[in-house]
Amino acid sequence: MAESKSGGGSNLVLRMGREELVVRSRYEAASITNDILIALWFTAGSIMFFSPSWEYTGTWCFLAGSVELLVRPLIRLARLVHVRGMRSRTQGRDAWEAGSHESPQDF
């Protein structure tokens, strides 16, 4: 069974027995995973629409893909809030307001 915990900074460490998987930049990894899921939902829904008997299920795939589109900005917002919280503790609020933050389109 995998045990997850936060490593140093924004790393996510998954331990599986004697093995360890380190995911760096977990917000970017979450965004990429979300983009892949969006593509899978919409591709599955499109394929299902070729058969009238699968149209109902295809519609649910499109709905799932649309919900995933909402998840992406939520991931970006969570990252922004997390980065802002970390920076305000280490550099102070003035550094953030002076523009020393990352671009909102960094991933």
PEKA-V748881 format. One record per backbone hydrogen bond with DSSP energy under -1.0 kcal/mol. NH is the residue of the N-H (numbers start at 1). CO is the residue of the C=O. Records with the same first field share a line. If there is no record, write none. Layout:
NH=CO / CO
This chain:
3=15
5=13
7=11
12=23
13=5
14=21
15=3
16=19
19=16
21=14
23=12
26=10
29=25
30=26
31=27
32=28
33=29
34=30
35=31
36=32
37=33
38=34
39=35
40=36
41=37
42=38
43=39
44=40
45=41
46=42
47=43
48=44
49=45
50=47
51=48
54=51
58=54
59=55
60=56
61=57
62=58
63=59
64=60
65=61
66=62
67=63
68=64
69=65
71=67
72=68
74=70
75=71
76=72
77=73
78=74
79=75
80=76
81=77
82=78
83=79
84=80
85=81
86=82
87=83
88=84
89=85
90=86
91=87
92=87
97=93
98=94
99=96
100=95
106=103
